[in-house]
Amino acid sequence: MTTVFKALSDDTRRQILKLLANGDMTAKEISENFTISKPAISKHLDILKEARLVTGERTGMSVTYSLNASVLQTTLGTFLEFFDTNKSTGKEENENETM
């Protein structure tokens, strides 16, 4: 979970995920949406791959990236469980409604 949140902590990486939410893209297509260097985009993509938020498939000379939304959904679901007071305290929902 820490790796995913580290990856999400950067605005550029969040923007890359937003682009990939609209469909698969090559590294070149992704880099065309930013003013930073292609090596910097590659580093961001490496961090996203390490967190398993994106997958990359080599086709000839290029790599096509895809969003792996299931990892994000699982991580966020697990994170939200930390704040589910009913599970952590064992209290039923009705007890909390009287407050």
C-alpha positions as CSV (number, residue, x, y, z in Angstrom):
1,M,0.0,0.0,0.0
2,T,2.9,2.4,0.8
3,T,4.3,2.0,-2.7
4,V,0.9,3.0,-4.2
5,F,0.6,6.1,-2.1
6,K,4.1,7.1,-2.9
7,A,3.3,6.8,-6.6
8,L,0.1,8.8,-6.1
9,S,1.9,11.6,-4.2
10,D,3.2,13.2,-7.3
11,D,1.0,15.4,-9.5
12,T,2.7,14.3,-12.7
13,R,2.0,10.7,-12.0
14,R,-1.6,11.4,-11.1
15,Q,-1.9,13.2,-14.5
16,I,-0.5,10.2,-16.2
17,L,-3.0,8.0,-14.6
18,K,-5.8,10.3,-15.6
19,L,-4.6,10.1,-19.2
20,L,-4.5,6.4,-19.1
21,A,-8.0,6.3,-17.7
22,N,-9.1,7.3,-21.2
23,G,-7.3,4.4,-22.9
24,D,-3.9,2.9,-23.5
25,M,-1.1,5.1,-24.7
26,T,2.5,4.8,-25.7
27,A,5.3,6.5,-23.7
28,K,5.7,8.9,-26.6
29,E,2.0,9.8,-26.6
30,I,2.1,10.3,-22.8
31,S,5.2,12.5,-23.0
32,E,3.5,14.8,-25.6
33,N,1.1,15.9,-22.8
34,F,3.9,17.3,-20.6
35,T,6.7,19.9,-20.8
36,I,9.2,17.8,-18.9
37,S,11.8,15.6,-20.6
38,K,11.1,12.1,-21.9
39,P,13.5,10.5,-19.4
40,A,11.6,12.2,-16.6
41,I,8.3,10.7,-17.9
42,S,10.1,7.3,-18.1
43,K,11.0,7.6,-14.4
44,H,7.5,8.5,-13.5
45,L,6.2,5.5,-15.5
46,D,8.8,3.2,-13.8
47,I,7.4,4.3,-10.4
48,L,3.8,3.7,-11.5
49,K,4.8,0.2,-12.8
50,E,6.6,-0.6,-9.5
51,A,3.4,0.3,-7.7
52,R,1.5,-1.9,-10.3
53,L,-0.8,1.0,-11.1
54,V,0.2,0.7,-14.8
55,T,1.4,-2.1,-17.0
56,G,3.6,-1.8,-20.0
57,E,3.7,-4.0,-23.1
58,R,6.5,-3.7,-25.5
59,T,5.5,-3.6,-29.2
60,G,8.4,-3.3,-31.5
61,M,10.3,-0.1,-30.5
62,S,7.6,1.4,-28.2
63,V,5.9,0.5,-25.0
64,T,2.2,0.8,-24.6
65,Y,1.0,1.6,-21.1
66,S,-2.4,0.6,-19.6
67,L,-4.0,1.6,-16.3
68,N,-4.3,-1.1,-13.7
69,A,-7.3,0.3,-11.9
70,S,-7.8,-2.9,-9.8
71,V,-4.7,-2.1,-7.8
72,L,-5.9,1.4,-7.1
73,Q,-9.4,0.1,-6.1
74,T,-8.0,-2.5,-3.8
75,T,-5.5,-0.1,-2.1
76,L,-8.1,2.6,-1.6
77,G,-10.6,0.0,-0.2
78,T,-8.0,-1.3,2.2
79,F,-7.1,2.3,3.3
80,L,-10.8,3.2,3.9
81,E,-11.2,0.1,6.2
82,F,-8.8,1.9,8.6
83,F,-11.5,4.5,9.1
84,D,-14.5,2.1,9.4
85,T,-15.2,2.6,13.1
86,N,-17.8,-0.1,13.2
87,K,-15.2,-2.8,12.2
88,S,-12.4,-1.4,14.4
89,T,-14.5,-1.1,17.6
90,G,-16.9,-4.0,16.9
91,K,-19.9,-1.7,17.6
92,E,-23.0,-2.0,15.6
93,E,-24.2,0.9,13.3
94,N,-27.2,1.7,15.4
95,E,-25.1,2.6,18.4
96,N,-23.3,5.3,16.4
97,E,-26.5,6.8,15.1
98,T,-27.6,8.0,18.6
99,M,-24.6,10.4,18.8
